[in-house]
């Protein structure tokens, strides 16, 4: 039986005067795609020899997930009005994996995701930080208030500007099927912001997806409150 994983690769030739606008639009689409159910990856590339050519590549867990993505209002709106940006017709090829999916180099123990999270923060790598989260995941930034999707990314980007130093240790780990809960002791130092510096004990929830990857669905540093 063929694997359900679906991919799409596309070529967008921008009108010269619209190249910058199209680039920003496609990048925003990739960010929104990563927050959708079933998205395993979404990338926008600019041709090295032609600054007006953009190549996008997406991977989806199933045909159903890809179809749902294409039916999103923002995608339908763009496709309907694409001629205002493009010098020639958009070329898109839908692909499907004909062989078995490669085994992901992923932590078998969900507690190991804690270190991946720390490494991403230490590197100030926004894409790596967001990659540890499942689509639609919730992050609690203050007691009683959670953010997700684009709002979550924007909050992380703003926070990274403060050069935070984060450490965290998994105190307890519980796994039931494809769901895990981690109790985490953490400390954070934010230069010049003593009100944001401190320690605590949080509760994180992870889920294992169809590819066997553990991803955070809730991170709550105030879980002990």
C-alpha positions, 0 to 999 in steps of 0.5 A: 500500500502506498504511503499517504504522505503527499508533497507539492512543489510549485514555481511562481514567476513574479512580475519584477515590480511584484517580486518583493510583495510576492516573496513576503506573501509566500513566506507568510503562507508557509508560516500559516501552513505549518500551523495547520493540521497534517503539515509536516513541512513548508518551505519557500525558496528563491532561485539563486540565478533569478530573483523573480522565481520562487519555489515552494515545497510542502509535505502533508501527512495525507491527501485529506490534509493537503486538500484541506490546506488548498481549501483554506480561504487565504489559499483560495483568495490567492489562487483566484487573484494570482495574476496580479503577482505572476508573470506566467502561470503558476506551475504546481506538481503534486507528488506522493511518496511511492516507497516507505517513509524514512524513519525519522531521527526523532527522540524515542523518549518524549522527555528528550524533546526538552533538550531540543527545545533548549538547544533551539532557544540557545541558538535563537533559531525561531524555526527550530523553536516552532518545529518542536510544536504540533500544528495548533499547539498552545503556549501559555505566556502568562497564567490563564492566557495561551497563544498559538499559531502566528501569535505564538511565533510573534511572541517568541520572536519578540522574546528572543530579542531580549537574549533570554538564558533558559535552562530546564530539567525534566522532573517527572515524565508520564506516557500513555499511548501517544500522549505524554506529560512532563513536569519541568523545573525551569529557570530563566534569566532575561538581561535588563528585565529582573521582572522576567527573571526567575524559576518555576515548575511547569507542565508540558503535554506532548503528542506523538504524530503519525510519523512517530514524532513527539511534538508539544501540544501545550507548554505551560511554565505556570503549571504548578500554580 
